Amino acid sequence: ILKHVRQSGNDKLHVVLGETGVPFDIDSKNCYEGSTMALDRVMRAIEENDLDVTLWNYFPNNTKEIGDDWCGEDLSIRMKDKNRALMSLLRPVVFEMSPDFQIVQQKFDPSNKAKKYELTLRQCKIESTSSHIIYIYLPCFHYSNPFIRTTFGSCRDYDRKSQLLVWEVMQVEDLSRDITLEVVNGAL
């Protein structure tokens, strides 16, 4: 379906993947390690296809014994006494950007120590604006000391309270040129 949407050339189409998640009762004895890895794989697929998503994340009475109390499922990120799989759930993501740009690729690996996030953008049209601001959510959960490198533009600010990184990108004259931002926790 996604292939057909992209090939249509209609940039006004928007795809939202509705209500996805992973079961948390597959390995609850191992601190939900398998479920956390499964959720990471789901989130990577969502990132790779640049989709928006709704995630089954909260049932206030969820317990290990009864799950979500719906058909025996146990999909909630939140339980009465804990959060689960936050390592895979909380991810860097473009929060807001100019419509002049499109996301070529974004990748995040929560399993390595550096917590590397890579974002590649391409400017799809040239407007009269000399620069563009791109806001990226960088969760403090992963980034206590973010180190940022860009191939174009500059990072003006990282606000720990809002967890937003402000990336200013100047006008790109060559529309075939990709621009990249890399973030790791600590130094590259």
C-alpha positions, 0 to 999 in steps of 0.5 A: 500500500505504501509503495502505491501511495508514494508512486501516486505523486500525491503529496497530500496523502497521509498514512497513519498506522492505527493502534499497534503494539507488542504483547508484554506477556511473552517474557515478563520473567526477564524484565520484558526484554523480548517485548522491548526488542519486539517494540524496537523492531516495530518502531524501526519499521515505522521510522523506515516508512516515515509513518505516524502511529497510534500505540496501545499504551495505557490501561489504568488497571493493567496488571501482570495477572489480567493484562489489559482486561480485554480478550486476555491481551497485555499490550499496555506500556503502562501498568499500575506500578511501572512503565515498560519498554521505554527504551524502545518507545521513547525515540528521537523524532522530527517534531516540526519542519518546513514543508519544503523538506522531506524525510529521506531516512531516520534511524535510531538504535536504542540498544547501543551505548551511544544511542545514535540517531541519524536523520537525513532530509532533502529539500524538495523545493526552493522558496524565497526563505533563506533558512528553515527551522526544524524541531526534533524531539530528543528524549532526555531518557536517552540523551543526558549529554547529546553531541550533535553533528550536521552536514549542513546548517547549525543546531541553535539550541537544545532545551532539556525541559521541552526536549526539543533540538532546534536545527536551522538549515539554510537554503539548499541550492542543489535539490539532489543533495541530502543533508544529515544530522547525527546525534549520540549521547556523549561525544562522537 
